[in-house]
């Protein structure tokens, strides 16, 4: 599922993309994908692509924050965070994963 999800994420060309493996650290999900969007339309496009490309095999459990500068998409084992540049810097979100296994 991760590879297919990353293929979809890469379609929208998010900047500063990072993927963390939390296999032994989190009982609720395994992977966290973090990216920065240049425009809100990238986030909308990502949601559309995920709905289309993953519809046969995976469920999107939740989508939050579409117009807030911090989009969260819950795919079960994978959580995707898409920030605009200002929000990502403000929350220093990447710092939460210091020392975690980086896949990309």
CNS distance restraints for C-alpha pairs under 8 A (distance, minus, plus):
assign (resid   1 and name CA) (resid   5 and name CA) 6.06 0.50 0.50
assign (resid   2 and name CA) (resid   6 and name CA) 6.03 0.50 0.50
assign (resid   2 and name CA) (resid  31 and name CA) 7.90 0.50 0.50
assign (resid   2 and name CA) (resid  78 and name CA) 7.37 0.50 0.50
assign (resid   3 and name CA) (resid   7 and name CA) 6.22 0.50 0.50
assign (resid   4 and name CA) (resid   8 and name CA) 6.49 0.50 0.50
assign (resid   5 and name CA) (resid   9 and name CA) 6.19 0.50 0.50
assign (resid   5 and name CA) (resid  50 and name CA) 7.46 0.50 0.50
assign (resid   5 and name CA) (resid  54 and name CA) 7.80 0.50 0.50
assign (resid   6 and name CA) (resid  10 and name CA) 5.97 0.50 0.50
assign (resid   7 and name CA) (resid  11 and name CA) 6.60 0.50 0.50
assign (resid   8 and name CA) (resid  12 and name CA) 7.49 0.50 0.50
assign (resid   8 and name CA) (resid  46 and name CA) 7.25 0.50 0.50
assign (resid   8 and name CA) (resid  49 and name CA) 6.37 0.50 0.50
assign (resid   8 and name CA) (resid  50 and name CA) 6.42 0.50 0.50
assign (resid   8 and name CA) (resid  53 and name CA) 7.30 0.50 0.50
assign (resid   9 and name CA) (resid  13 and name CA) 7.15 0.50 0.50
assign (resid   9 and name CA) (resid  14 and name CA) 7.33 0.50 0.50
assign (resid   9 and name CA) (resid  46 and name CA) 6.40 0.50 0.50
assign (resid  10 and name CA) (resid  14 and name CA) 6.83 0.50 0.50
assign (resid  11 and name CA) (resid  46 and name CA) 7.86 0.50 0.50
assign (resid  12 and name CA) (resid  42 and name CA) 5.92 0.50 0.50
assign (resid  12 and name CA) (resid  45 and name CA) 6.79 0.50 0.50
assign (resid  12 and name CA) (resid  46 and name CA) 6.21 0.50 0.50
assign (resid  14 and name CA) (resid  35 and name CA) 5.50 0.50 0.50
assign (resid  14 and name CA) (resid  36 and name CA) 5.42 0.50 0.50
assign (resid  14 and name CA) (resid  37 and name CA) 5.27 0.50 0.50
assign (resid  14 and name CA) (resid  38 and name CA) 7.60 0.50 0.50
assign (resid  14 and name CA) (resid  42 and name CA) 7.55 0.50 0.50
assign (resid  15 and name CA) (resid  35 and name CA) 5.79 0.50 0.50
assign (resid  15 and name CA) (resid  36 and name CA) 4.94 0.50 0.50
assign (resid  15 and name CA) (resid  37 and name CA) 6.33 0.50 0.50
assign (resid  15 and name CA) (resid  38 and name CA) 7.83 0.50 0.50
assign (resid  16 and name CA) (resid  34 and name CA) 7.90 0.50 0.50
assign (resid  16 and name CA) (resid  35 and name CA) 5.66 0.50 0.50
assign (resid  16 and name CA) (resid  36 and name CA) 6.13 0.50 0.50
assign (resid  17 and name CA) (resid  33 and name CA) 7.23 0.50 0.50
assign (resid  17 and name CA) (resid  34 and name CA) 5.71 0.50 0.50
assign (resid  17 and name CA) (resid  35 and name CA) 4.43 0.50 0.50
assign (resid  17 and name CA) (resid  36 and name CA) 7.03 0.50 0.50
assign (resid  17 and name CA) (resid 104 and name CA) 7.38 0.50 0.50
assign (resid  18 and name CA) (resid  33 and name CA) 5.75 0.50 0.50
assign (resid  18 and name CA) (resid  34 and name CA) 5.22 0.50 0.50
assign (resid  18 and name CA) (resid  35 and name CA) 6.49 0.50 0.50
assign (resid  18 and name CA) (resid 102 and name CA) 7.34 0.50 0.50
assign (resid  18 and name CA) (resid 103 and name CA) 7.51 0.50 0.50
assign (resid  18 and name CA) (resid 104 and name CA) 5.30 0.50 0.50
assign (resid  19 and name CA) (resid  31 and name CA) 6.88 0.50 0.50
assign (resid  19 and name CA) (resid  32 and name CA) 5.68 0.50 0.50
assign (resid  19 and name CA) (resid  33 and name CA) 4.50 0.50 0.50
assign (resid  19 and name CA) (resid  34 and name CA) 6.45 0.50 0.50
assign (resid  19 and name CA) (resid 102 and name CA) 5.88 0.50 0.50
assign (resid  19 and name CA) (resid 103 and name CA) 5.30 0.50 0.50
assign (resid  19 and name CA) (resid 104 and name CA) 5.04 0.50 0.50
assign (resid  20 and name CA) (resid  31 and name CA) 5.58 0.50 0.50
assign (resid  20 and name CA) (resid  32 and name CA) 5.19 0.50 0.50
assign (resid  20 and name CA) (resid  33 and name CA) 6.52 0.50 0.50
assign (resid  20 and name CA) (resid  97 and name CA) 7.47 0.50 0.50
assign (resid  20 and name CA) (resid 100 and name CA) 6.55 0.50 0.50
assign (resid  20 and name CA) (resid 101 and name CA) 5.64 0.50 0.50
assign (resid  20 and name CA) (resid 102 and name CA) 4.60 0.50 0.50
assign (resid  20 and name CA) (resid 103 and name CA) 5.71 0.50 0.50
assign (resid  20 and name CA) (resid 104 and name CA) 7.37 0.50 0.50
assign (resid  21 and name CA) (resid  30 and name CA) 5.90 0.50 0.50
assign (resid  21 and name CA) (resid  31 and name CA) 4.79 0.50 0.50
assign (resid  21 and name CA) (resid  32 and name CA) 6.78 0.50 0.50
assign (resid  21 and name CA) (resid 100 and name CA) 6.95 0.50 0.50
assign (resid  21 and name CA) (resid 101 and name CA) 5.32 0.50 0.50
assign (resid  21 and name CA) (resid 102 and name CA) 6.28 0.50 0.50
assign (resid  21 and name CA) (resid 103 and name CA) 6.63 0.50 0.50
assign (resid  22 and name CA) (resid  26 and name CA) 5.84 0.50 0.50
assign (resid  22 and name CA) (resid  29 and name CA) 7.46 0.50 0.50
assign (resid  22 and name CA) (resid  30 and name CA) 4.93 0.50 0.50
assign (resid  22 and name CA) (resid  31 and name CA) 5.79 0.50 0.50
assign (resid  22 and name CA) (resid  32 and name CA) 7.59 0.50 0.50
assign (resid  22 and name CA) (resid 100 and name CA) 6.81 0.50 0.50
assign (resid  22 and name CA) (resid 101 and name CA) 6.98 0.50 0.50
assign (resid  23 and name CA) (resid  27 and name CA) 7.92 0.50 0.50
assign (resid  23 and name CA) (resid  29 and name CA) 7.79 0.50 0.50
assign (resid  23 and name CA) (resid  30 and name CA) 4.94 0.50 0.50
assign (resid  23 and name CA) (resid  31 and name CA) 7.45 0.50 0.50
assign (resid  26 and name CA) (resid  30 and name CA) 6.63 0.50 0.50
assign (resid  28 and name CA) (resid  76 and name CA) 7.73 0.50 0.50
assign (resid  28 and name CA) (resid  77 and name CA) 7.12 0.50 0.50
assign (resid  29 and name CA) (resid  76 and name CA) 6.20 0.50 0.50
assign (resid  29 and name CA) (resid  77 and name CA) 4.18 0.50 0.50
assign (resid  29 and name CA) (resid  78 and name CA) 5.89 0.50 0.50
assign (resid  29 and name CA) (resid  79 and name CA) 7.13 0.50 0.50
assign (resid  30 and name CA) (resid  77 and name CA) 5.14 0.50 0.50
assign (resid  30 and name CA) (resid  78 and name CA) 6.10 0.50 0.50
assign (resid  31 and name CA) (resid  77 and name CA) 6.31 0.50 0.50
assign (resid  31 and name CA) (resid  78 and name CA) 4.74 0.50 0.50
assign (resid  31 and name CA) (resid  79 and name CA) 6.32 0.50 0.50
assign (resid  32 and name CA) (resid  78 and name CA) 5.83 0.50 0.50
assign (resid  32 and name CA) (resid  79 and name CA) 4.92 0.50 0.50
assign (resid  32 and name CA) (resid  80 and name CA) 5.87 0.50 0.50
assign (resid  32 and name CA) (resid  81 and name CA) 7.55 0.50 0.50
assign (resid  33 and name CA) (resid  78 and name CA) 7.41 0.50 0.50
assign (resid  33 and name CA) (resid  79 and name CA) 6.26 0.50 0.50
assign (resid  33 and name CA) (resid  80 and name CA) 4.69 0.50 0.50
assign (resid  33 and name CA) (resid  81 and name CA) 6.13 0.50 0.50
assign (resid  34 and name CA) (resid  80 and name CA) 5.98 0.50 0.50
assign (resid  34 and name CA) (resid  81 and name CA) 4.83 0.50 0.50
assign (resid  34 and name CA) (resid  82 and name CA) 5.90 0.50 0.50
assign (resid  34 and name CA) (resid  83 and name CA) 7.76 0.50 0.50
assign (resid  34 and name CA) (resid  94 and name CA) 7.85 0.50 0.50
assign (resid  35 and name CA) (resid  81 and name CA) 6.47 0.50 0.50
assign (resid  35 and name CA) (resid  82 and name CA) 4.96 0.50 0.50
assign (resid  35 and name CA) (resid  83 and name CA) 6.34 0.50 0.50
assign (resid  36 and name CA) (resid  82 and name CA) 5.56 0.50 0.50
assign (resid  36 and name CA) (resid  83 and name CA) 4.84 0.50 0.50
assign (resid  36 and name CA) (resid  84 and name CA) 5.37 0.50 0.50
assign (resid  36 and name CA) (resid  85 and name CA) 5.93 0.50 0.50
assign (resid  36 and name CA) (resid  88 and name CA) 7.31 0.50 0.50
assign (resid  37 and name CA) (resid  42 and name CA) 6.04 0.50 0.50
assign (resid  37 and name CA) (resid  43 and name CA) 6.90 0.50 0.50
assign (resid  37 and name CA) (resid  82 and name CA) 6.51 0.50 0.50
assign (resid  37 and name CA) (resid  83 and name CA) 6.06 0.50 0.50
assign (resid  37 and name CA) (resid  84 and name CA) 5.14 0.50 0.50
assign (resid  37 and name CA) (resid  85 and name CA) 7.02 0.50 0.50
assign (resid  38 and name CA) (resid  42 and name CA) 7.18 0.50 0.50
assign (resid  38 and name CA) (resid  84 and name CA) 6.37 0.50 0.50
assign (resid  38 and name CA) (resid  85 and name CA) 7.34 0.50 0.50
assign (resid  39 and name CA) (resid  43 and name CA) 7.51 0.50 0.50
assign (resid  39 and name CA) (resid  84 and name CA) 7.26 0.50 0.50
assign (resid  40 and name CA) (resid  44 and name CA) 6.53 0.50 0.50
assign (resid  40 and name CA) (resid  66 and name CA) 7.86 0.50 0.50
assign (resid  40 and name CA) (resid  67 and name CA) 7.12 0.50 0.50
assign (resid  40 and name CA) (resid  69 and name CA) 7.52 0.50 0.50
assign (resid  40 and name CA) (resid  84 and name CA) 7.81 0.50 0.50
assign (resid  41 and name CA) (resid  45 and name CA) 5.98 0.50 0.50
assign (resid  42 and name CA) (resid  46 and name CA) 6.11 0.50 0.50
assign (resid  43 and name CA) (resid  47 and name CA) 6.35 0.50 0.50
assign (resid  43 and name CA) (resid  66 and name CA) 7.32 0.50 0.50
assign (resid  43 and name CA) (resid  71 and name CA) 7.03 0.50 0.50
assign (resid  43 and name CA) (resid  82 and name CA) 6.86 0.50 0.50
assign (resid  44 and name CA) (resid  48 and name CA) 6.31 0.50 0.50
assign (resid  44 and name CA) (resid  66 and name CA) 7.45 0.50 0.50
assign (resid  45 and name CA) (resid  49 and name CA) 6.10 0.50 0.50
assign (resid  46 and name CA) (resid  50 and name CA) 6.03 0.50 0.50
assign (resid  47 and name CA) (resid  51 and name CA) 6.13 0.50 0.50
assign (resid  48 and name CA) (resid  52 and name CA) 6.23 0.50 0.50
assign (resid  49 and name CA) (resid  53 and name CA) 5.75 0.50 0.50
assign (resid  50 and name CA) (resid  54 and name CA) 5.50 0.50 0.50
assign (resid  50 and name CA) (resid  55 and name CA) 7.52 0.50 0.50
assign (resid  51 and name CA) (resid  55 and name CA) 5.51 0.50 0.50
assign (resid  51 and name CA) (resid  60 and name CA) 7.29 0.50 0.50
assign (resid  54 and name CA) (resid  58 and name CA) 5.36 0.50 0.50
assign (resid  54 and name CA) (resid  59 and name CA) 7.34 0.50 0.50
assign (resid  55 and name CA) (resid  59 and name CA) 6.66 0.50 0.50
assign (resid  58 and name CA) (resid  75 and name CA) 7.40 0.50 0.50
assign (resid  59 and name CA) (resid  75 and name CA) 6.28 0.50 0.50
assign (resid  59 and name CA) (resid  76 and name CA) 7.76 0.50 0.50
assign (resid  60 and name CA) (resid  73 and name CA) 7.31 0.50 0.50
assign (resid  60 and name CA) (resid  74 and name CA) 6.05 0.50 0.50
assign (resid  60 and name CA) (resid  75 and name CA) 4.85 0.50 0.50
assign (resid  60 and name CA) (resid  76 and name CA) 7.51 0.50 0.50
assign (resid  61 and name CA) (resid  73 and name CA) 7.72 0.50 0.50
assign (resid  61 and name CA) (resid  74 and name CA) 5.32 0.50 0.50
assign (resid  61 and name CA) (resid  75 and name CA) 5.62 0.50 0.50
assign (resid  61 and name CA) (resid  76 and name CA) 6.59 0.50 0.50
assign (resid  62 and name CA) (resid  72 and name CA) 7.87 0.50 0.50
assign (resid  62 and name CA) (resid  73 and name CA) 5.80 0.50 0.50
assign (resid  62 and name CA) (resid  74 and name CA) 5.00 0.50 0.50
assign (resid  62 and name CA) (resid  75 and name CA) 7.33 0.50 0.50
assign (resid  63 and name CA) (resid  71 and name CA) 7.26 0.50 0.50
assign (resid  63 and name CA) (resid  72 and name CA) 5.71 0.50 0.50
assign (resid  63 and name CA) (resid  73 and name CA) 4.65 0.50 0.50
assign (resid  63 and name CA) (resid  74 and name CA) 6.43 0.50 0.50
assign (resid  64 and name CA) (resid  71 and name CA) 5.83 0.50 0.50
assign (resid  64 and name CA) (resid  72 and name CA) 5.17 0.50 0.50
assign (resid  64 and name CA) (resid  73 and name CA) 6.65 0.50 0.50
assign (resid  65 and name CA) (resid  69 and name CA) 7.18 0.50 0.50
assign (resid  65 and name CA) (resid  70 and name CA) 5.74 0.50 0.50
assign (resid  65 and name CA) (resid  71 and name CA) 4.73 0.50 0.50
assign (resid  65 and name CA) (resid  72 and name CA) 6.43 0.50 0.50
assign (resid  66 and name CA) (resid  70 and name CA) 7.15 0.50 0.50
assign (resid  66 and name CA) (resid  71 and name CA) 5.29 0.50 0.50
assign (resid  66 and name CA) (resid  72 and name CA) 7.93 0.50 0.50
assign (resid  67 and name CA) (resid  71 and name CA) 7.64 0.50 0.50
assign (resid  69 and name CA) (resid  82 and name CA) 7.82 0.50 0.50
assign (resid  69 and name CA) (resid  83 and name CA) 5.44 0.50 0.50
assign (resid  69 and name CA) (resid  84 and name CA) 5.09 0.50 0.50
assign (resid  69 and name CA) (resid  87 and name CA) 6.15 0.50 0.50
assign (resid  70 and name CA) (resid  81 and name CA) 6.80 0.50 0.50
assign (resid  70 and name CA) (resid  82 and name CA) 5.68 0.50 0.50
assign (resid  70 and name CA) (resid  83 and name CA) 4.47 0.50 0.50
assign (resid  70 and name CA) (resid  84 and name CA) 6.67 0.50 0.50
assign (resid  70 and name CA) (resid  87 and name CA) 6.77 0.50 0.50
assign (resid  70 and name CA) (resid  88 and name CA) 7.94 0.50 0.50
assign (resid  71 and name CA) (resid  80 and name CA) 7.89 0.50 0.50
assign (resid  71 and name CA) (resid  81 and name CA) 5.69 0.50 0.50
assign (resid  71 and name CA) (resid  82 and name CA) 4.95 0.50 0.50
assign (resid  71 and name CA) (resid  83 and name CA) 6.29 0.50 0.50
assign (resid  72 and name CA) (resid  79 and name CA) 7.16 0.50 0.50
assign (resid  72 and name CA) (resid  80 and name CA) 5.67 0.50 0.50
assign (resid  72 and name CA) (resid  81 and name CA) 4.72 0.50 0.50
assign (resid  72 and name CA) (resid  82 and name CA) 6.49 0.50 0.50
assign (resid  73 and name CA) (resid  79 and name CA) 5.82 0.50 0.50
assign (resid  73 and name CA) (resid  80 and name CA) 5.00 0.50 0.50
assign (resid  73 and name CA) (resid  81 and name CA) 6.58 0.50 0.50
assign (resid  74 and name CA) (resid  78 and name CA) 6.45 0.50 0.50
assign (resid  74 and name CA) (resid  79 and name CA) 4.82 0.50 0.50
assign (resid  74 and name CA) (resid  80 and name CA) 6.54 0.50 0.50
assign (resid  75 and name CA) (resid  79 and name CA) 5.94 0.50 0.50
assign (resid  75 and name CA) (resid  80 and name CA) 7.88 0.50 0.50
assign (resid  83 and name CA) (resid  87 and name CA) 5.91 0.50 0.50
assign (resid  83 and name CA) (resid  88 and name CA) 5.43 0.50 0.50
assign (resid  84 and name CA) (resid  88 and name CA) 6.29 0.50 0.50
assign (resid  85 and name CA) (resid  89 and name CA) 6.31 0.50 0.50
assign (resid  86 and name CA) (resid  90 and name CA) 6.00 0.50 0.50
assign (resid  87 and name CA) (resid  91 and name CA) 6.08 0.50 0.50
assign (resid  88 and name CA) (resid  92 and name CA) 5.85 0.50 0.50
assign (resid  88 and name CA) (resid  93 and name CA) 6.12 0.50 0.50
assign (resid  88 and name CA) (resid  94 and name CA) 8.00 0.50 0.50
assign (resid  89 and name CA) (resid  93 and name CA) 7.48 0.50 0.50
assign (resid  92 and name CA) (resid  96 and name CA) 7.78 0.50 0.50
assign (resid  93 and name CA) (resid  97 and name CA) 7.94 0.50 0.50
assign (resid  94 and name CA) (resid  98 and name CA) 7.20 0.50 0.50
